[in-house]
Amino acid sequence: MFPVLFSIGSVSFKTASLLLFLSFFASSFVFWRKGREEHYDIIDLFDGFLLSALFGLVSARATYIVLNINNFGFDVLKWFDILDNPGSNLIVGVLVASYYLYHFAVRKKWDSFEVLDFWVTSISPGLVIYFIGLFFEGVGYGYSTNMPWGVVFPQLIDPHHPVQLYTALFYFVMYFYLSTVEYKYRTFSWYRYGKKTAQTGFLVSVFLILVAVFNFLITFLRPATFEFHSVNVDLLINIFVLIAGVLLLYHRSGRQLPLPIHRKPKAVRTKLENLSE
């Protein structure tokens, strides 16, 4: 591993800290570029990005601390010490940040799902760099393995799955997929559902689905972030995200969800049927 980039006297500069900064820079640059291409107010758009990132980071860290309170206790300094006591619940952070950005866009009367499409595309390259940083830091590895690509992390004897690199590769592929399909999904007849134009929201829906499937599979290669009565809570969260992504994709394709709130009263349906005749 390469946890320390360089040292000046007693002060050490960690590789993970540099990569965390580069992660934020990469995501913000892609988000800014997407917004400029669609002629959004860049200042307002970037305000939304920063606030969403802040809420996402805080919620991700807070969730991790709550789920691992036995390790953190009530030592507030330990809560904020992300370098010596790293850890965050990434999927919760992404969901909270996305939720805030959605409502921010609604208040600005923007196309909220188009902004979310920008968002998931922009955070993908940032997450690539972020997980590479975790690899260099030597945290977040998986179970031991005999595979030739297993890595011996600091303070360990046996090689373990480099889950950080698996995840970084996943988001690398995700970024190029989203960047490519962004200009093609409007031509998908199954997504347009007979309409002339397709609605935005395709990218964020696919992002949720693919991330949930990947994280579901990767939980079998690493210890659970949190278990409750021997139940892997990570699996439950990923199942919830998968269902949410599928329902969102179904809804944004123009189809009505099979929910009572979407069913028209019988009298209205009869009147519409008579008019169509």
C-alpha positions as CSV (number, residue, x, y, z in Angstrom):
1,M,0.0,0.0,0.0
2,F,1.0,3.6,-0.3
3,P,-0.9,5.4,2.6
4,V,1.6,8.3,2.9
5,L,2.3,10.5,-0.1
6,F,5.2,12.4,1.5
7,S,6.3,13.8,4.9
8,I,7.7,17.1,6.0
9,G,9.2,16.6,9.4
10,S,6.5,15.2,11.7
11,V,3.7,16.2,9.3
12,S,2.5,13.5,6.8
13,F,0.4,14.0,3.8
14,K,-1.8,11.0,3.1
15,T,-2.4,9.7,-0.4
16,A,-6.1,9.1,0.4
17,S,-6.5,12.8,1.3
18,L,-5.1,13.9,-2.1
19,L,-7.3,11.4,-4.0
20,L,-10.3,12.5,-2.0
21,F,-9.7,16.1,-3.2
22,L,-9.2,14.9,-6.8
23,S,-12.4,12.9,-6.5
24,F,-14.4,16.0,-5.6
25,F,-12.7,18.0,-8.3
26,A,-13.4,15.4,-11.0
27,S,-17.1,15.2,-10.0
28,S,-17.6,18.9,-9.8
29,F,-15.9,19.4,-13.2
30,V,-18.2,16.9,-14.9
31,F,-21.3,18.4,-13.2
32,W,-20.3,21.9,-14.3
33,R,-19.7,20.8,-17.8
34,K,-23.0,19.1,-18.1
35,G,-24.8,22.1,-16.7
36,R,-23.1,24.5,-19.1
37,E,-24.0,22.3,-22.1
38,E,-27.6,22.5,-21.1
39,H,-27.4,26.3,-20.4
40,Y,-28.2,26.2,-16.7
41,D,-27.3,29.0,-14.3
42,I,-23.9,27.7,-13.3
43,I,-23.7,29.5,-10.0
44,D,-27.1,28.2,-8.8
45,L,-26.4,24.7,-10.2
46,F,-23.0,24.5,-8.4
47,D,-24.6,25.7,-5.2
48,G,-26.9,22.7,-5.4
49,F,-24.0,20.4,-6.1
50,L,-22.0,21.6,-3.1
51,L,-25.0,21.5,-0.7
52,S,-26.0,18.0,-2.0
53,A,-22.4,16.8,-1.6
54,L,-22.3,18.2,2.0
55,F,-25.5,16.6,3.1
56,G,-24.5,13.3,1.4
57,L,-21.1,13.2,3.1
58,V,-22.6,14.0,6.5
59,S,-25.4,11.5,6.3
60,A,-23.0,8.8,5.0
61,R,-20.7,9.3,7.9
62,A,-23.4,9.6,10.5
63,T,-25.1,6.4,9.3
64,Y,-21.8,4.5,9.5
65,I,-21.2,5.8,13.0
66,V,-24.7,4.9,14.2
67,L,-24.4,1.4,12.7
68,N,-21.0,0.9,14.3
69,I,-21.6,2.8,17.6
70,N,-19.8,0.1,19.5
71,N,-16.6,0.9,17.8
72,F,-17.0,4.7,18.0
73,G,-18.8,5.2,21.3
74,F,-19.5,8.8,22.2
75,D,-16.1,10.1,21.3
76,V,-17.0,13.1,19.1
77,L,-13.4,13.7,18.0
78,K,-13.3,10.1,16.8
79,W,-16.5,10.7,14.8
80,F,-14.8,13.5,12.8
81,D,-11.5,11.8,12.5
82,I,-12.0,10.3,9.0
83,L,-8.3,9.7,8.4
84,D,-7.5,7.5,11.4
85,N,-11.1,6.2,11.7
86,P,-12.4,6.0,8.2
87,G,-15.8,4.7,7.2
88,S,-19.0,5.8,5.6
89,N,-22.2,4.3,4.2
90,L,-21.9,5.3,0.6
91,I,-25.3,4.2,-0.7
92,V,-27.1,6.2,2.0
93,G,-24.9,9.2,1.2
94,V,-25.7,9.0,-2.5
95,L,-29.5,8.6,-1.8
96,V,-29.6,11.6,0.6
97,A,-27.5,13.8,-1.7
98,S,-29.8,12.9,-4.6
99,Y,-32.9,13.6,-2.6
100,Y,-31.6,17.0,-1.6
101,L,-30.6,17.9,-5.2
102,Y,-33.9,16.8,-6.5
103,H,-35.8,19.2,-4.2
104,F,-33.2,21.9,-4.9
105,A,-34.0,21.6,-8.6
106,V,-37.7,21.6,-7.9
107,R,-37.4,24.9,-6.0
108,K,-35.5,26.4,-8.9
109,K,-38.2,25.1,-11.3
110,W,-35.6,23.1,-13.3
111,D,-36.1,19.7,-14.9
112,S,-35.2,17.9,-11.6
113,F,-34.6,14.5,-13.3
114,E,-32.3,16.0,-15.8
115,V,-30.2,17.5,-13.0
116,L,-30.2,14.1,-11.3
117,D,-28.9,12.6,-14.6
118,F,-26.1,15.1,-14.5
119,W,-25.5,14.2,-10.8
120,V,-25.1,10.4,-11.2
121,T,-22.9,10.9,-14.3
122,S,-20.6,13.3,-12.5
123,I,-20.2,11.3,-9.2
124,S,-19.1,8.2,-11.1
125,P,-15.6,9.3,-12.0
126,G,-15.3,10.8,-8.5
127,L,-16.1,7.5,-7.0
128,V,-13.4,5.8,-9.1
129,I,-10.8,8.0,-7.6
130,Y,-12.3,7.7,-4.1
131,F,-12.1,3.9,-4.1
132,I,-8.6,3.9,-5.4
133,G,-7.8,6.2,-2.4
134,L,-9.3,3.5,-0.1
135,F,-7.1,0.9,-1.7
136,F,-3.9,3.0,-1.1
137,E,-5.1,3.6,2.5
138,G,-5.5,-0.2,3.0
139,V,-9.1,0.0,4.2
140,G,-12.3,-1.5,2.9
141,Y,-10.9,-4.8,1.7
142,G,-12.8,-8.0,1.3
143,Y,-12.5,-11.5,2.6
144,S,-9.3,-13.6,2.3
145,T,-8.9,-15.3,-1.1
146,N,-6.5,-17.7,-2.9
147,M,-7.1,-15.9,-6.3
148,P,-3.9,-14.6,-8.0
149,W,-5.1,-11.0,-7.8
150,G,-5.5,-11.2,-4.0
151,V,-3.6,-8.4,-2.1
152,V,-1.9,-8.6,1.2
153,F,-3.0,-5.5,3.0
154,P,-1.1,-3.9,6.0
155,Q,-1.2,-5.9,9.2
156,L,-2.6,-8.9,7.4
157,I,-0.9,-12.2,6.5
158,D,-3.2,-13.7,3.9
159,P,-4.2,-12.1,0.6
160,H,-7.7,-10.5,0.5
161,H,-10.1,-9.4,-2.2
162,P,-9.2,-5.9,-3.3
163,V,-12.8,-4.9,-3.2
164,Q,-11.8,-1.2,-3.5
165,L,-10.4,-1.9,-7.0
166,Y,-13.4,-4.0,-8.1
167,T,-15.6,-1.0,-7.1
168,A,-13.4,1.5,-8.8
169,L,-13.5,-0.5,-12.0
170,F,-17.2,-0.8,-11.8
171,Y,-17.7,3.0,-11.5
172,F,-15.2,3.5,-14.3
173,V,-17.3,1.4,-16.6
174,M,-20.4,3.1,-15.2
175,Y,-19.2,6.6,-16.2
176,F,-18.5,5.6,-19.8
177,Y,-21.8,3.8,-20.1
178,L,-23.8,6.7,-18.7
179,S,-21.8,9.2,-20.9
180,T,-22.5,7.1,-24.0
181,V,-26.2,6.2,-23.4
182,E,-27.0,9.8,-22.5
183,Y,-27.3,10.6,-26.2
184,K,-29.0,7.4,-27.1
185,Y,-31.7,6.5,-24.6
186,R,-34.2,9.0,-26.1
187,T,-34.3,6.7,-29.1
188,F,-35.2,3.6,-27.1
189,S,-38.7,2.7,-28.2
190,W,-39.3,0.7,-25.0
191,Y,-38.4,3.7,-22.9
192,R,-40.4,6.2,-24.9
193,Y,-43.4,3.9,-24.6
194,G,-45.0,5.1,-27.8
195,K,-44.3,8.8,-27.2
196,K,-42.4,11.1,-29.5
197,T,-39.9,12.1,-26.9
198,A,-38.5,10.3,-23.9
199,Q,-38.5,11.8,-20.4
200,T,-35.3,12.5,-18.4
201,G,-34.5,10.3,-15.5
202,F,-33.2,7.3,-17.4
203,L,-29.6,7.7,-16.2
204,V,-30.4,8.0,-12.6
205,S,-32.8,5.0,-12.8
206,V,-30.1,2.9,-14.4
207,F,-27.5,4.1,-12.0
208,L,-29.6,3.0,-9.0
209,I,-30.3,-0.4,-10.5
210,L,-26.7,-1.2,-11.5
211,V,-25.2,0.1,-8.2
212,A,-27.7,-2.0,-6.2
213,V,-27.0,-5.1,-8.2
214,F,-23.2,-4.6,-8.0
215,N,-23.3,-3.9,-4.3
216,F,-25.6,-6.8,-3.7
217,L,-23.0,-9.1,-5.4
218,I,-20.0,-7.5,-3.7
219,T,-21.5,-8.1,-0.2
220,F,-20.6,-11.7,-0.6
221,L,-16.9,-10.8,-1.0
222,R,-16.6,-8.5,2.0
223,P,-17.8,-8.2,5.6
224,A,-21.1,-6.5,6.2
225,T,-21.1,-2.9,7.2
226,F,-23.8,-3.7,9.7
227,E,-25.6,-6.8,10.9
228,F,-28.7,-6.9,13.0
229,H,-29.5,-10.3,14.6
230,S,-27.3,-12.0,12.0
231,V,-29.1,-10.2,9.1
232,N,-26.9,-8.4,6.6
233,V,-28.4,-5.0,6.5
234,D,-26.3,-4.1,3.5
235,L,-28.2,-6.7,1.4
236,L,-31.6,-5.2,2.5
237,I,-30.5,-1.7,1.6
238,N,-29.4,-2.8,-1.8
239,I,-32.7,-4.7,-2.4
240,F,-34.6,-1.5,-1.5
241,V,-32.4,0.6,-3.9
242,L,-32.9,-2.0,-6.7
243,I,-36.7,-1.9,-6.3
244,A,-36.7,1.9,-6.2
245,G,-34.6,2.1,-9.4
246,V,-36.8,-0.3,-11.3
247,L,-40.0,1.6,-10.2
248,L,-38.4,4.9,-11.1
249,L,-37.4,3.6,-14.6
250,Y,-40.9,2.2,-15.1
251,H,-42.5,5.5,-14.1
252,R,-40.1,7.8,-16.1
253,S,-40.8,5.7,-19.2
254,G,-44.3,7.1,-19.2
255,R,-46.0,4.1,-17.7
256,Q,-48.2,4.5,-14.6
257,L,-47.2,2.7,-11.5
258,P,-49.7,0.1,-10.3
259,L,-50.6,2.2,-7.2
260,P,-54.1,3.3,-6.1
261,I,-53.1,7.0,-6.4
262,H,-52.6,6.5,-10.1
263,R,-56.0,4.9,-10.7
264,K,-58.7,7.1,-12.1
265,P,-62.2,6.9,-10.7
266,K,-64.5,4.5,-12.5
267,A,-66.8,7.4,-13.7
268,V,-63.8,9.2,-15.2
269,R,-62.5,6.1,-16.9
270,T,-66.0,5.4,-18.4
271,K,-66.2,9.0,-19.7
272,L,-62.8,8.8,-21.3
273,E,-63.7,5.5,-22.9
274,N,-66.9,7.0,-24.3
275,L,-65.0,10.0,-25.7
276,S,-62.5,7.7,-27.4
277,E,-65.3,5.9,-29.1
